[in-house]
Amino acid sequence: MKNKIYTIGYGNRNLENFVKVLKELQIDYLIDVRSIPYSKYNTDFTKANLEQNLKTFEIGYAYFGKELGGIPESDEFKTDGKTNYKKITESASFQKGIQRLKTALEKDFNVILMCAELKPENCHRTKLIGKELTLKNISVIHIDEKLNEISQKEAEKRNENPQINLF
């Protein structure tokens, strides 16, 4: 059984370079964790286009945005108008999504979670999903904006010191 999951953001990357990274990592399935699987600025990453393009490269596509997305539809996951990740992690839907990821690993699939944000420290891939997977002893490797592989711990650490105070 594999015990690691990759994550990546597409941001302003072009599809060709994006797929090159997936191929280098030997990804079997891309798991789309965007709440809204649409891109106005980079239409190659709109759900239907992405799914079709990945087929061409023999990479599977699955949409888990309903279970693992960072922008819930329901107000029940908000506190004072802001998304409450703790409430999300406690939901049956989120836990079902995490279980589906664990099942993929048990089947020895090499998977990568994808969202739009290039910097993992700014994305729910780290703040929500990565934290939960780490609690379940699953290693999370984030591909950052410079295509470096960083650990969940490194991504979280980037949030602790986001900017040096010059004064």
mmCIF file of the C-alpha atoms, coordinates in Angstrom:
data_MODEL
# 
_entry.id   MODEL 
# 
loop_
_atom_site.group_PDB 
_atom_site.id 
_atom_site.type_symbol 
_atom_site.label_atom_id 
_atom_site.label_alt_id 
_atom_site.label_comp_id 
_atom_site.label_asym_id 
_atom_site.label_entity_id 
_atom_site.label_seq_id 
_atom_site.pdbx_PDB_ins_code 
_atom_site.Cartn_x 
_atom_site.Cartn_y 
_atom_site.Cartn_z 
_atom_site.occupancy 
_atom_site.B_iso_or_equiv 
_atom_site.pdbx_formal_charge 
_atom_site.auth_seq_id 
_atom_site.auth_comp_id 
_atom_site.auth_asym_id 
_atom_site.auth_atom_id 
_atom_site.pdbx_PDB_model_num 
ATOM 1   C CA . MET A 1 1   ? 0.000   0.000  0.000   1.00 0.00 ? 1   MET A CA 1 
ATOM 2   C CA . LYS A 1 2   ? 1.218   3.474  -0.840  1.00 0.00 ? 2   LYS A CA 1 
ATOM 3   C CA . ASN A 1 3   ? 1.209   5.886  2.076   1.00 0.00 ? 3   ASN A CA 1 
ATOM 4   C CA . LYS A 1 4   ? 1.584   9.287  0.448   1.00 0.00 ? 4   LYS A CA 1 
ATOM 5   C CA . ILE A 1 5   ? -0.609  11.664 -1.457  1.00 0.00 ? 5   ILE A CA 1 
ATOM 6   C CA . TYR A 1 6   ? 0.635   14.528 -3.582  1.00 0.00 ? 6   TYR A CA 1 
ATOM 7   C CA . THR A 1 7   ? -1.086  17.896 -4.009  1.00 0.00 ? 7   THR A CA 1 
ATOM 8   C CA . ILE A 1 8   ? -0.665  20.583 -6.662  1.00 0.00 ? 8   ILE A CA 1 
ATOM 9   C CA . GLY A 1 9   ? -2.198  23.858 -7.788  1.00 0.00 ? 9   GLY A CA 1 
ATOM 10  C CA . TYR A 1 10  ? -2.456  24.722 -11.457 1.00 0.00 ? 10  TYR A CA 1 
ATOM 11  C CA . GLY A 1 11  ? -2.589  28.530 -11.146 1.00 0.00 ? 11  GLY A CA 1 
ATOM 12  C CA . ASN A 1 12  ? -1.112  30.025 -14.310 1.00 0.00 ? 12  ASN A CA 1 
ATOM 13  C CA . ARG A 1 13  ? 0.576   26.811 -15.491 1.00 0.00 ? 13  ARG A CA 1 
ATOM 14  C CA . ASN A 1 14  ? -0.128  25.574 -18.981 1.00 0.00 ? 14  ASN A CA 1 
ATOM 15  C CA . LEU A 1 15  ? -1.557  22.111 -19.457 1.00 0.00 ? 15  LEU A CA 1 
ATOM 16  C CA . GLU A 1 16  ? 1.539   20.681 -21.149 1.00 0.00 ? 16  GLU A CA 1 
ATOM 17  C CA . ASN A 1 17  ? 3.870   21.592 -18.267 1.00 0.00 ? 17  ASN A CA 1 
ATOM 18  C CA . PHE A 1 18  ? 1.268   20.542 -15.719 1.00 0.00 ? 18  PHE A CA 1 
ATOM 19  C CA . VAL A 1 19  ? 0.909   17.078 -17.267 1.00 0.00 ? 19  VAL A CA 1 
ATOM 20  C CA . LYS A 1 20  ? 4.712   16.775 -17.462 1.00 0.00 ? 20  LYS A CA 1 
ATOM 21  C CA . VAL A 1 21  ? 4.838   17.113 -13.659 1.00 0.00 ? 21  VAL A CA 1 
ATOM 22  C CA . LEU A 1 22  ? 2.100   14.482 -13.259 1.00 0.00 ? 22  LEU A CA 1 
ATOM 23  C CA . LYS A 1 23  ? 3.976   12.097 -15.549 1.00 0.00 ? 23  LYS A CA 1 
ATOM 24  C CA . GLU A 1 24  ? 7.248   12.628 -13.650 1.00 0.00 ? 24  GLU A CA 1 
ATOM 25  C CA . LEU A 1 25  ? 5.435   11.725 -10.422 1.00 0.00 ? 25  LEU A CA 1 
ATOM 26  C CA . GLN A 1 26  ? 3.840   8.700  -12.137 1.00 0.00 ? 26  GLN A CA 1 
ATOM 27  C CA . ILE A 1 27  ? 0.341   9.843  -11.176 1.00 0.00 ? 27  ILE A CA 1 
ATOM 28  C CA . ASP A 1 28  ? -2.486  7.383  -11.846 1.00 0.00 ? 28  ASP A CA 1 
ATOM 29  C CA . TYR A 1 29  ? -5.364  9.669  -10.796 1.00 0.00 ? 29  TYR A CA 1 
ATOM 30  C CA . LEU A 1 30  ? -5.807  13.393 -10.425 1.00 0.00 ? 30  LEU A CA 1 
ATOM 31  C CA . ILE A 1 31  ? -8.382  14.182 -7.736  1.00 0.00 ? 31  ILE A CA 1 
ATOM 32  C CA . ASP A 1 32  ? -9.986  17.577 -8.312  1.00 0.00 ? 32  ASP A CA 1 
ATOM 33  C CA . VAL A 1 33  ? -10.765 19.116 -4.892  1.00 0.00 ? 33  VAL A CA 1 
ATOM 34  C CA . ARG A 1 34  ? -12.041 22.479 -6.116  1.00 0.00 ? 34  ARG A CA 1 
ATOM 35  C CA . SER A 1 35  ? -15.479 23.367 -4.834  1.00 0.00 ? 35  SER A CA 1 
ATOM 36  C CA . ILE A 1 36  ? -16.195 24.934 -8.214  1.00 0.00 ? 36  ILE A CA 1 
ATOM 37  C CA . PRO A 1 37  ? -14.344 22.960 -10.936 1.00 0.00 ? 37  PRO A CA 1 
ATOM 38  C CA . TYR A 1 38  ? -14.179 25.813 -13.390 1.00 0.00 ? 38  TYR A CA 1 
ATOM 39  C CA . SER A 1 39  ? -11.510 28.222 -14.581 1.00 0.00 ? 39  SER A CA 1 
ATOM 40  C CA . LYS A 1 40  ? -12.439 31.399 -16.397 1.00 0.00 ? 40  LYS A CA 1 
ATOM 41  C CA . TYR A 1 41  ? -8.794  32.270 -17.109 1.00 0.00 ? 41  TYR A CA 1 
ATOM 42  C CA . ASN A 1 42  ? -7.316  28.843 -17.800 1.00 0.00 ? 42  ASN A CA 1 
ATOM 43  C CA . THR A 1 43  ? -10.025 26.882 -19.588 1.00 0.00 ? 43  THR A CA 1 
ATOM 44  C CA . ASP A 1 44  ? -7.835  23.769 -19.961 1.00 0.00 ? 44  ASP A CA 1 
ATOM 45  C CA . PHE A 1 45  ? -8.527  23.299 -16.248 1.00 0.00 ? 45  PHE A CA 1 
ATOM 46  C CA . THR A 1 46  ? -12.312 23.482 -16.452 1.00 0.00 ? 46  THR A CA 1 
ATOM 47  C CA . LYS A 1 47  ? -13.650 20.092 -15.313 1.00 0.00 ? 47  LYS A CA 1 
ATOM 48  C CA . ALA A 1 48  ? -14.828 18.732 -18.678 1.00 0.00 ? 48  ALA A CA 1 
ATOM 49  C CA . ASN A 1 49  ? -11.712 19.911 -20.552 1.00 0.00 ? 49  ASN A CA 1 
ATOM 50  C CA . LEU A 1 50  ? -9.336  18.662 -17.886 1.00 0.00 ? 50  LEU A CA 1 
ATOM 51  C CA . GLU A 1 51  ? -10.992 15.262 -17.658 1.00 0.00 ? 51  GLU A CA 1 
ATOM 52  C CA . GLN A 1 52  ? -10.799 14.824 -21.448 1.00 0.00 ? 52  GLN A CA 1 
ATOM 53  C CA . ASN A 1 53  ? -7.204  16.068 -21.673 1.00 0.00 ? 53  ASN A CA 1 
ATOM 54  C CA . LEU A 1 54  ? -6.023  13.759 -18.895 1.00 0.00 ? 54  LEU A CA 1 
ATOM 55  C CA . LYS A 1 55  ? -7.553  10.754 -20.695 1.00 0.00 ? 55  LYS A CA 1 
ATOM 56  C CA . THR A 1 56  ? -5.258  11.549 -23.612 1.00 0.00 ? 56  THR A CA 1 
ATOM 57  C CA . PHE A 1 57  ? -2.288  11.178 -21.259 1.00 0.00 ? 57  PHE A CA 1 
ATOM 58  C CA . GLU A 1 58  ? -3.715  8.048  -19.589 1.00 0.00 ? 58  GLU A CA 1 
ATOM 59  C CA . ILE A 1 59  ? -4.248  9.779  -16.252 1.00 0.00 ? 59  ILE A CA 1 
ATOM 60  C CA . GLY A 1 60  ? -7.552  9.201  -14.491 1.00 0.00 ? 60  GLY A CA 1 
ATOM 61  C CA . TYR A 1 61  ? -9.698  12.070 -13.238 1.00 0.00 ? 61  TYR A CA 1 
ATOM 62  C CA . ALA A 1 62  ? -12.070 12.122 -10.287 1.00 0.00 ? 62  ALA A CA 1 
ATOM 63  C CA . TYR A 1 63  ? -14.026 15.040 -8.849  1.00 0.00 ? 63  TYR A CA 1 
ATOM 64  C CA . PHE A 1 64  ? -14.096 15.168 -5.025  1.00 0.00 ? 64  PHE A CA 1 
ATOM 65  C CA . GLY A 1 65  ? -15.015 18.853 -4.664  1.00 0.00 ? 65  GLY A CA 1 
ATOM 66  C CA . LYS A 1 66  ? -18.349 18.082 -3.006  1.00 0.00 ? 66  LYS A CA 1 
ATOM 67  C CA . GLU A 1 67  ? -16.603 16.059 -0.287  1.00 0.00 ? 67  GLU A CA 1 
ATOM 68  C CA . LEU A 1 68  ? -13.227 17.812 0.013   1.00 0.00 ? 68  LEU A CA 1 
ATOM 69  C CA . GLY A 1 69  ? -13.762 21.306 -1.375  1.00 0.00 ? 69  GLY A CA 1 
ATOM 70  C CA . GLY A 1 70  ? -12.745 24.293 0.698   1.00 0.00 ? 70  GLY A CA 1 
ATOM 71  C CA . ILE A 1 71  ? -15.827 26.412 -0.001  1.00 0.00 ? 71  ILE A CA 1 
ATOM 72  C CA . PRO A 1 72  ? -18.879 24.574 1.312   1.00 0.00 ? 72  PRO A CA 1 
ATOM 73  C CA . GLU A 1 73  ? -22.301 25.354 -0.107  1.00 0.00 ? 73  GLU A CA 1 
ATOM 74  C CA . SER A 1 74  ? -24.048 25.084 3.246   1.00 0.00 ? 74  SER A CA 1 
ATOM 75  C CA . ASP A 1 75  ? -23.940 27.753 5.940   1.00 0.00 ? 75  ASP A CA 1 
ATOM 76  C CA . GLU A 1 76  ? -23.750 24.974 8.545   1.00 0.00 ? 76  GLU A CA 1 
ATOM 77  C CA . PHE A 1 77  ? -19.978 24.928 7.912   1.00 0.00 ? 77  PHE A CA 1 
ATOM 78  C CA . LYS A 1 78  ? -19.525 28.604 8.643   1.00 0.00 ? 78  LYS A CA 1 
ATOM 79  C CA . THR A 1 79  ? -18.918 30.523 11.836  1.00 0.00 ? 79  THR A CA 1 
ATOM 80  C CA . ASP A 1 80  ? -19.502 34.282 11.773  1.00 0.00 ? 80  ASP A CA 1 
ATOM 81  C CA . GLY A 1 81  ? -19.721 34.115 7.979   1.00 0.00 ? 81  GLY A CA 1 
ATOM 82  C CA . LYS A 1 82  ? -16.331 32.408 7.575   1.00 0.00 ? 82  LYS A CA 1 
ATOM 83  C CA . THR A 1 83  ? -15.657 28.807 6.583   1.00 0.00 ? 83  THR A CA 1 
ATOM 84  C CA . ASN A 1 84  ? -14.963 26.672 9.639   1.00 0.00 ? 84  ASN A CA 1 
ATOM 85  C CA . TYR A 1 85  ? -12.594 23.840 8.677   1.00 0.00 ? 85  TYR A CA 1 
ATOM 86  C CA . LYS A 1 86  ? -13.159 22.023 11.961  1.00 0.00 ? 86  LYS A CA 1 
ATOM 87  C CA . LYS A 1 87  ? -16.875 21.727 11.193  1.00 0.00 ? 87  LYS A CA 1 
ATOM 88  C CA . ILE A 1 88  ? -16.035 20.483 7.691   1.00 0.00 ? 88  ILE A CA 1 
ATOM 89  C CA . THR A 1 89  ? -13.663 17.779 8.977   1.00 0.00 ? 89  THR A CA 1 
ATOM 90  C CA . GLU A 1 90  ? -16.366 16.517 11.325  1.00 0.00 ? 90  GLU A CA 1 
ATOM 91  C CA . SER A 1 91  ? -18.893 16.102 8.501   1.00 0.00 ? 91  SER A CA 1 
ATOM 92  C CA . ALA A 1 92  ? -19.821 12.686 7.118   1.00 0.00 ? 92  ALA A CA 1 
ATOM 93  C CA . SER A 1 93  ? -19.258 13.937 3.572   1.00 0.00 ? 93  SER A CA 1 
ATOM 94  C CA . PHE A 1 94  ? -15.687 15.067 4.257   1.00 0.00 ? 94  PHE A CA 1 
ATOM 95  C CA . GLN A 1 95  ? -14.858 11.840 6.082   1.00 0.00 ? 95  GLN A CA 1 
ATOM 96  C CA . LYS A 1 96  ? -16.272 9.884  3.135   1.00 0.00 ? 96  LYS A CA 1 
ATOM 97  C CA . GLY A 1 97  ? -13.905 11.774 0.816   1.00 0.00 ? 97  GLY A CA 1 
ATOM 98  C CA . ILE A 1 98  ? -10.948 11.015 3.082   1.00 0.00 ? 98  ILE A CA 1 
ATOM 99  C CA . GLN A 1 99  ? -11.955 7.347  3.140   1.00 0.00 ? 99  GLN A CA 1 
ATOM 100 C CA . ARG A 1 100 ? -12.089 7.314  -0.667  1.00 0.00 ? 100 ARG A CA 1 
ATOM 101 C CA . LEU A 1 101 ? -8.509  8.657  -0.728  1.00 0.00 ? 101 LEU A CA 1 
ATOM 102 C CA . LYS A 1 102 ? -7.427  5.932  1.697   1.00 0.00 ? 102 LYS A CA 1 
ATOM 103 C CA . THR A 1 103 ? -9.085  3.327  -0.534  1.00 0.00 ? 103 THR A CA 1 
ATOM 104 C CA . ALA A 1 104 ? -7.134  4.642  -3.541  1.00 0.00 ? 104 ALA A CA 1 
ATOM 105 C CA . LEU A 1 105 ? -3.912  4.227  -1.568  1.00 0.00 ? 105 LEU A CA 1 
ATOM 106 C CA . GLU A 1 106 ? -4.900  0.724  -0.479  1.00 0.00 ? 106 GLU A CA 1 
ATOM 107 C CA . LYS A 1 107 ? -5.327  -0.121 -4.166  1.00 0.00 ? 107 LYS A CA 1 
ATOM 108 C CA . ASP A 1 108 ? -1.791  1.223  -4.767  1.00 0.00 ? 108 ASP A CA 1 
ATOM 109 C CA . PHE A 1 109 ? -2.903  4.149  -6.913  1.00 0.00 ? 109 PHE A CA 1 
ATOM 110 C CA . ASN A 1 110 ? -0.557  7.111  -7.044  1.00 0.00 ? 110 ASN A CA 1 
ATOM 111 C CA . VAL A 1 111 ? -2.853  10.128 -6.628  1.00 0.00 ? 111 VAL A CA 1 
ATOM 112 C CA . ILE A 1 112 ? -2.522  13.885 -6.629  1.00 0.00 ? 112 ILE A CA 1 
ATOM 113 C CA . LEU A 1 113 ? -5.050  16.376 -5.254  1.00 0.00 ? 113 LEU A CA 1 
ATOM 114 C CA . MET A 1 114 ? -5.502  19.462 -7.414  1.00 0.00 ? 114 MET A CA 1 
ATOM 115 C CA . CYS A 1 115 ? -6.835  22.936 -6.727  1.00 0.00 ? 115 CYS A CA 1 
ATOM 116 C CA . ALA A 1 116 ? -6.181  26.309 -8.343  1.00 0.00 ? 116 ALA A CA 1 
ATOM 117 C CA . GLU A 1 117 ? -3.858  27.888 -5.731  1.00 0.00 ? 117 GLU A CA 1 
ATOM 118 C CA . LEU A 1 118 ? -0.154  27.494 -6.592  1.00 0.00 ? 118 LEU A CA 1 
ATOM 119 C CA . LYS A 1 119 ? 1.116   28.083 -3.051  1.00 0.00 ? 119 LYS A CA 1 
ATOM 120 C CA . PRO A 1 120 ? 0.082   25.121 -0.899  1.00 0.00 ? 120 PRO A CA 1 
ATOM 121 C CA . GLU A 1 121 ? 0.324   27.144 2.306   1.00 0.00 ? 121 GLU A CA 1 
ATOM 122 C CA . ASN A 1 122 ? -2.516  29.362 1.046   1.00 0.00 ? 122 ASN A CA 1 
ATOM 123 C CA . CYS A 1 123 ? -4.800  26.506 0.021   1.00 0.00 ? 123 CYS A CA 1 
ATOM 124 C CA . HIS A 1 124 ? -7.263  24.178 1.728   1.00 0.00 ? 124 HIS A CA 1 
ATOM 125 C CA . ARG A 1 125 ? -5.112  21.325 0.368   1.00 0.00 ? 125 ARG A CA 1 
ATOM 126 C CA . THR A 1 126 ? -2.780  22.134 3.293   1.00 0.00 ? 126 THR A CA 1 
ATOM 127 C CA . LYS A 1 127 ? -5.053  23.825 5.823   1.00 0.00 ? 127 LYS A CA 1 
ATOM 128 C CA . LEU A 1 128 ? -7.880  21.284 5.625   1.00 0.00 ? 128 LEU A CA 1 
ATOM 129 C CA . ILE A 1 129 ? -7.137  18.091 3.698   1.00 0.00 ? 129 ILE A CA 1 
ATOM 130 C CA . GLY A 1 130 ? -3.410  17.804 4.426   1.00 0.00 ? 130 GLY A CA 1 
ATOM 131 C CA . LYS A 1 131 ? -3.958  18.237 8.159   1.00 0.00 ? 131 LYS A CA 1 
ATOM 132 C CA . GLU A 1 132 ? -6.610  15.520 8.216   1.00 0.00 ? 132 GLU A CA 1 
ATOM 133 C CA . LEU A 1 133 ? -4.545  13.072 6.156   1.00 0.00 ? 133 LEU A CA 1 
ATOM 134 C CA . THR A 1 134 ? -1.534  13.637 8.405   1.00 0.00 ? 134 THR A CA 1 
ATOM 135 C CA . LEU A 1 135 ? -3.684  12.828 11.457  1.00 0.00 ? 135 LEU A CA 1 
ATOM 136 C CA . LYS A 1 136 ? -4.485  9.527  9.726   1.00 0.00 ? 136 LYS A CA 1 
ATOM 137 C CA . ASN A 1 137 ? -0.742  8.814  9.235   1.00 0.00 ? 137 ASN A CA 1 
ATOM 138 C CA . ILE A 1 138 ? -0.792  9.500  5.512   1.00 0.00 ? 138 ILE A CA 1 
ATOM 139 C CA . SER A 1 139 ? 2.162   11.472 4.204   1.00 0.00 ? 139 SER A CA 1 
ATOM 140 C CA . VAL A 1 140 ? 1.280   14.560 2.169   1.00 0.00 ? 140 VAL A CA 1 
ATOM 141 C CA . ILE A 1 141 ? 3.724   15.959 -0.379  1.00 0.00 ? 141 ILE A CA 1 
ATOM 142 C CA . HIS A 1 142 ? 2.816   19.342 -1.821  1.00 0.00 ? 142 HIS A CA 1 
ATOM 143 C CA . ILE A 1 143 ? 4.164   20.520 -5.171  1.00 0.00 ? 143 ILE A CA 1 
ATOM 144 C CA . ASP A 1 144 ? 4.700   24.222 -4.610  1.00 0.00 ? 144 ASP A CA 1 
ATOM 145 C CA . GLU A 1 145 ? 4.671   27.186 -6.993  1.00 0.00 ? 145 GLU A CA 1 
ATOM 146 C CA . LYS A 1 146 ? 8.335   26.514 -7.942  1.00 0.00 ? 146 LYS A CA 1 
ATOM 147 C CA . LEU A 1 147 ? 7.671   22.767 -8.471  1.00 0.00 ? 147 LEU A CA 1 
ATOM 148 C CA . ASN A 1 148 ? 9.496   21.852 -5.264  1.00 0.00 ? 148 ASN A CA 1 
ATOM 149 C CA . GLU A 1 149 ? 8.218   18.944 -3.219  1.00 0.00 ? 149 GLU A CA 1 
ATOM 150 C CA . ILE A 1 150 ? 7.487   20.077 0.322   1.00 0.00 ? 150 ILE A CA 1 
ATOM 151 C CA . SER A 1 151 ? 6.038   18.229 3.280   1.00 0.00 ? 151 SER A CA 1 
ATOM 152 C CA . GLN A 1 152 ? 2.810   19.066 5.070   1.00 0.00 ? 152 GLN A CA 1 
ATOM 153 C CA . LYS A 1 153 ? 4.907   20.310 7.989   1.00 0.00 ? 153 LYS A CA 1 
ATOM 154 C CA . GLU A 1 154 ? 6.918   22.620 5.708   1.00 0.00 ? 154 GLU A CA 1 
ATOM 155 C CA . ALA A 1 155 ? 3.737   24.019 4.142   1.00 0.00 ? 155 ALA A CA 1 
ATOM 156 C CA . GLU A 1 156 ? 2.249   24.683 7.579   1.00 0.00 ? 156 GLU A CA 1 
ATOM 157 C CA . LYS A 1 157 ? 5.481   26.337 8.693   1.00 0.00 ? 157 LYS A CA 1 
ATOM 158 C CA . ARG A 1 158 ? 5.282   28.760 5.771   1.00 0.00 ? 158 ARG A CA 1 
ATOM 159 C CA . ASN A 1 159 ? 1.999   30.000 7.264   1.00 0.00 ? 159 ASN A CA 1 
ATOM 160 C CA . GLU A 1 160 ? 3.580   30.622 10.655  1.00 0.00 ? 160 GLU A CA 1 
ATOM 161 C CA . ASN A 1 161 ? 6.003   33.225 9.264   1.00 0.00 ? 161 ASN A CA 1 
ATOM 162 C CA . PRO A 1 162 ? 4.312   34.588 6.137   1.00 0.00 ? 162 PRO A CA 1 
ATOM 163 C CA . GLN A 1 163 ? 6.205   37.902 6.118   1.00 0.00 ? 163 GLN A CA 1 
ATOM 164 C CA . ILE A 1 164 ? 9.124   39.334 8.001   1.00 0.00 ? 164 ILE A CA 1 
ATOM 165 C CA . ASN A 1 165 ? 8.335   42.559 9.824   1.00 0.00 ? 165 ASN A CA 1 
ATOM 166 C CA . LEU A 1 166 ? 10.881  45.107 8.607   1.00 0.00 ? 166 LEU A CA 1 
ATOM 167 C CA . PHE A 1 167 ? 10.049  47.541 11.394  1.00 0.00 ? 167 PHE A CA 1 
# 
